Amino acid sequence: MQKIIPQKLQKGDKIMVVAPSRGLKLIGPDCREIALKRFQDMGLTVEFAPNTTDENWNMQGCGSIEQRAADIMTAFKDKSVKAIFTVIGGFNSNQILAHLDYDVIKANSKIICGFSDITALLDAITARTGLQTYYGPHFSSVGMKKGCEYTLDYLQKMLFSDAPTEVKPSAEWSDDLWFLDQDKREFIKNDGYWNIHNGSAKGTIVGGNLCTFNLLLGTPYRPEFPLNTILMIEDDSGSNGVIFDRNLQALCHQPDFKNVKGMVIGRFQKGSEISREMLEFIINNKPELKDMPVLANVDYGHSTPIITIPLGGTATIDNGKLTIEK
């Protein structure tokens, strides 16, 4: 399928916020205010989709399938909207995949950005249309009061510029419950990337949240691994060494996994208890990964800060360094 690269953002553009997973009601007023101010400082105006309201909140903490799908289509059809940001992740964006009009999405290509459970939506759009999507901060992520500078820097590098970007490790990171107390934060010195397997590779980026990506296996919404793929994955604190291992093995069993030439793994949350030693054991125990470069502890996933990754873009791993082309 031919790749479609959406237009980059410019000052004066409008973005639309949608809730394909958990609902807007989950986001506190302080977080909303900070996020709105940050987007305004980027020169962007913000509009919420018609069904992305506090009132649309059912027993699963979200709007109906029809409401959530309608908001996605509204955002793509609206010519004045230049980018779409998701409110937050959750567990059920895969419910809406069969209710989207991918021909309309393809004809109205634009930036769409989110992470975690939003993996299902982003990868489905890429698989069905060829549109490059962005695995990056939610609207709510931009509302983090402290420790957000790195996230905002890479968000703007990826969404406003066409220049290749070398991704460097953050100085510090956090895995605290920042959304409960914006002032009580714990930051940890970053020990840099874990160069599990040295080497070089360049290819098309495929991936996202590993356990969510695997929900797409065997469906028409799973992106293929094209020739020369760089697999970029991460997992949350619900994972551990055993779960991560078996989910990764499920990908290794895919017939097109032979096209994967390098792998980049996002930072694990503390709750996963996956150390560098554990990860090296998992990676080195898989013959399918023996001859490829593997870089880990990279700034994306469920800790903060995070980079923004163009799914369908190009990544280069070069002996412990990572460069992304948009």
HELIX and SHEET records of a PDB file:
HELIX    1   1 LEU A   24  LEU A   26  5                                   3    
HELIX    2   2 PRO A   29  ASP A   41  1                                  13    
HELIX    3   3 ILE A   65  LYS A   77  1                                  13    
HELIX    4   4 SER A   93  HIS A   99  5                                   7    
HELIX    5   5 TYR A  102  ALA A  107  1                                   6    
HELIX    6   6 SER A  116  ILE A  118  5                                   3    
HELIX    7   7 THR A  119  THR A  129  1                                  11    
HELIX    8   8 SER A  141  GLY A  143  5                                   3    
HELIX    9   9 GLU A  149  PHE A  160  1                                  12    
HELIX   10  10 LEU A  210  PHE A  213  1                                   4    
HELIX   11  11 ASN A  214  LEU A  216  5                                   3    
HELIX   12  12 GLY A  241  CYS A  252  1                                  12    
HELIX   13  13 PRO A  255  ASN A  259  5                                   5    
HELIX   14  14 LYS A  270  SER A  272  5                                   3    
HELIX   15  15 ARG A  276  ASN A  284  1                                   9    
HELIX   16  16 PRO A  287  LEU A  289  5                                   3    
SHEET    1   A 6 THR A  45  PHE A  48  0                                        
SHEET    2   A 6 LYS A  14  VAL A  18  1                                        
SHEET    3   A 6 VAL A  81  THR A  86  1                                        
SHEET    4   A 6 ILE A 111  GLY A 114  1                                        
SHEET    5   A 6 THR A 133  TYR A 135  1                                        
SHEET    6   A 6 ILE A 309  LEU A 311 -1                                        
SHEET    1   B 8 THR A 165  VAL A 167  0                                        
SHEET    2   B 8 LYS A 321  GLU A 325 -1                                        
SHEET    3   B 8 THR A 314  ASP A 318 -1                                        
SHEET    4   B 8 SER A 200  ASN A 209 -1                                        
SHEET    5   B 8 THR A 229  GLU A 234  1                                        
SHEET    6   B 8 VAL A 260  GLY A 266  1                                        
SHEET    7   B 8 VAL A 294  VAL A 298  1                                        
SHEET    8   B 8 TRP A 194  HIS A 197 -1                                        
SHEET    1   C 2 GLU A 172  TRP A 173  0                                        
SHEET    2   C 2 ILE A 188  LYS A 189 -1                                        
END                                                                             
